[in-house]
Structures are given as structure tokens and as C-alpha cells.
Amino acid sequence: MRKKLNCSVDCVEISPEMAEVAEKYCRHMLVADLDEIDLKEQFKEETYDCILMTDVLEHLKENEKVLKSCRNLLKENGRFILSVPNIAHASIIGGLFKGKFEYRDEGLLDQTHLRFFTRESITDLLGKCRFSIETIETAQKLPEDTEVGDSLIDLPVDLQNAILNRKNYRHLFKVFLIHK
């Protein structure tokens, strides 16, 4: 983004190793836990046209506080782009019917997730933080194409159909383009 779009890029990264990798693409890299810092204090004189938060919110204890801080850092017509995994994905629902809810090293049930979101719950949280959703885009995957890797084939056909015919069943990630 810095080179191709001539953007000024500031980052917050919790992992020192990942920060070191990403630092060359940033104007300013802050190694910190978003739950432990005040973004407004860290970026005192800055306002942003766009803030990206991809696959972060589900790891935070203080997600409402962080969202409100991000909102305060946006310029008047700024955009906030957010992605979160969808806990209502068919792979999770199917697993629950099979008595499974197994945390993993990554993905929908990443063992470091503190929060889980459905389309409705993330929409409610964003509304509570006074964001206006402009666009919702999704990546769609069948259950067997996720890190869960388990199809619904061993469930009764009526149950498979009920799970697969739900709205948003294949939506793996939600990406929201949001106005201040």
C-alpha cells in the first residue's frame, strides 16, 4: 500500500517477530497489545482515511474500547475495514451436532480467540460503537474446505439440508466497509 498507493502506513502488532517482518512496509510500527494501550495517546496527532483491522477483534478483551478508539482516529469521511471469522459457519454448526468444538492452532476455532461473532452480533457491536456499515463481503467455503476439514456427510440428510440452507452458512469471513 505504501508503494503502490502512496499511503502512509502505521501499524500495531502484538508479535515482535511479525512486527519485524512488517516494519519495512510501515511509516511507524508499534509493538503492543491493543487491549493494553490507548490508541489516541499513541497516535496523538494522526487521523486516518482508512483503518484496517483484519482478524484481530476476536482476540481482544476490550473490543468495544478498541473499536471506539479506532473510530476516533478516523477522518470525517474515513473508512474502517474489519474482518472477523463467522462462528455460525456450517463447519462449526455441523461439528456441534457431532458433539465437537475443538480449538485449533488457527482458523475459526483458533485457540487464542476470546470472542466469537455472527453477522448479527458484529453488526450490533459496530452499531453500538456508532459505525455505519456500507458493505458486507464474504468468502464462502464448504465445511470440508475449511481448516475443520469435516463435511456434513455423516449427519442425517434433513439435518445437512437444514444446516446448508441457513442464510450465511458458507460465509467464512465477513469483511465490513464501515463509515465513521
C-alpha positions in Angstrom: 0.0 0.0 0.0 2.8 2.3 0.8 4.5 1.9 -2.6 1.6 1.2 -4.9 -1.0 3.6 -3.4 1.4 6.1 -1.9 -0.2 5.6 1.6 1.3 6.4 4.9 1.0 3.2 6.9 1.1 3.0 10.7 0.8 -0.4 12.3 0.2 -2.0 15.7 1.3 -5.6 16.0 1.4 -7.7 19.1 4.1 -10.1 17.9 7.6 -8.8 17.9 8.5 -11.3 15.2 5.7 -10.3 12.9 6.3 -6.6 13.6 9.9 -7.1 12.4 8.7 -8.6 9.2 6.1 -5.9 8.5 8.1 -2.9 9.7 9.7 -2.3 6.3 6.2 -1.5 4.9 5.3 1.0 7.6 6.0 4.6 8.5 5.5 3.7 12.2 5.4 0.2 13.8 4.2 -0.1 17.4 4.7 -3.4 19.1 1.8 -3.6 21.6 -1.3 -5.3 22.8 -4.3 -3.3 21.7 -6.0 -4.2 25.0 -3.2 -2.5 26.9 -2.7 0.8 25.0 -4.6 3.9 24.3 -4.6 4.3 20.5 -5.4 8.0 20.7 -2.4 8.6 23.0 -0.1 6.5 20.8 -1.1 8.3 17.6 -1.7 11.8 19.1 -1.5 13.9 16.0 -2.8 11.4 13.5 -6.1 10.9 11.8 -6.6 8.3 9.1 -8.5 7.9 5.8 -8.7 4.2 6.4 -8.1 1.8 9.3 -7.8 -1.9 8.6 -8.4 -4.5 11.4 -8.3 -7.9 9.9 -8.7 -11.0 12.1 -7.9 -9.0 15.3 -11.2 -8.2 17.1 -11.9 -11.8 18.1 -8.6 -11.8 20.0 -9.3 -8.7 22.1 -10.7 -8.5 25.7 -11.7 -4.8 25.2 -13.1 -4.9 21.7 -15.6 -2.1 22.2 -13.0 0.2 23.7 -10.6 -0.5 20.8 -13.4 0.0 18.2 -14.3 3.3 19.7 -10.6 4.3 19.7 -10.3 3.4 16.0 -13.4 5.4 15.2 -11.9 8.5 16.9 -8.8 8.2 14.8 -10.7 8.3 11.5 -11.1 11.4 9.5 -14.6 12.7 8.9 -15.3 10.5 5.9 -12.8 7.8 6.9 -13.4 4.1 6.3 -12.8 1.2 8.7 -12.3 -2.2 7.2 -12.8 -5.1 9.5 -12.8 -8.8 9.1 -13.8 -11.4 11.6 -14.4 -15.2 11.4 -18.1 -16.3 11.4 -18.8 -18.7 14.3 -22.1 -19.6 12.6 -20.3 -21.3 9.7 -21.7 -24.7 8.7 -18.5 -26.4 9.7 -19.0 -25.2 13.3 -22.7 -25.9 13.4 -22.1 -29.4 11.9 -19.4 -30.1 14.5 -21.7 -29.1 17.3 -24.3 -31.6 16.1 -21.5 -34.2 16.3 -20.5 -33.1 19.8 -17.3 -31.4 18.6 -16.0 -27.9 19.5 -12.2 -28.4 19.1 -9.9 -25.4 19.4 -7.1 -25.3 16.8 -3.8 -23.5 16.1 -5.6 -21.3 13.5 -8.9 -20.6 11.8 -12.4 -20.3 13.1 -11.6 -22.0 16.4 -8.2 -20.6 16.9 -7.2 -21.3 20.5 -6.4 -17.6 21.0 -9.9 -16.4 20.2 -11.5 -14.7 23.1 -14.7 -13.7 21.3 -16.9 -15.2 18.6 -19.1 -13.3 16.2 -22.1 -14.0 13.9 -23.2 -11.5 11.3 -25.8 -10.2 13.7 -23.5 -9.9 16.7 -20.8 -8.0 14.9 -23.3 -5.7 13.3 -24.8 -5.0 16.7 -21.3 -4.3 18.2 -20.4 -1.9 15.3 -23.7 -0.1 15.7 -23.1 0.3 19.5 -19.8 1.9 18.6 -21.5 4.3 16.2 -20.2 2.8 12.9 -22.4 2.7 9.9 -22.0 -0.4 7.7 -21.7 0.4 4.0 -20.8 -3.0 2.6 -20.5 -6.6 3.9 -18.5 -9.0 1.7 -17.9 -12.7 2.5 -15.6 -15.5 1.5 -17.6 -18.6 1.1 -16.3 -22.1 1.8 -17.9 -25.5 2.2 -17.3 -27.2 5.6 -14.8 -29.6 4.1 -12.8 -26.8 2.6 -12.1 -25.1 5.9 -9.4 -26.0 8.5 -12.1 -28.1 10.2 -12.0 -30.3 7.1 -15.1 -32.2 8.1 -18.1 -32.5 5.7 -21.6 -32.9 7.0 -22.0 -36.2 5.1 -22.3 -38.4 8.3 -25.3 -36.3 9.5 -28.9 -37.1 8.6 -29.8 -35.7 5.2 -32.6 -33.5 6.7 -30.1 -32.0 9.1 -27.5 -31.5 6.4 -30.1 -29.6 4.4 -31.2 -27.5 7.4 -27.6 -26.5 8.1 -26.7 -25.8 4.4 -29.9 -23.9 3.7 -29.3 -21.4 6.5 -28.5 -17.9 5.5 -24.8 -17.3 5.6 -23.9 -20.9 6.3 -20.8 -20.8 4.0 -19.7 -17.4 4.8 -16.3 -18.0 6.4 -15.2 -14.4 7.0 -17.1 -11.2 7.0 -15.4 -8.1 5.7 -17.2 -4.8 6.6 -16.5 -1.5 4.9 -17.7 1.0 7.5 -18.2 4.7 7.7 -17.4 6.8 10.7 
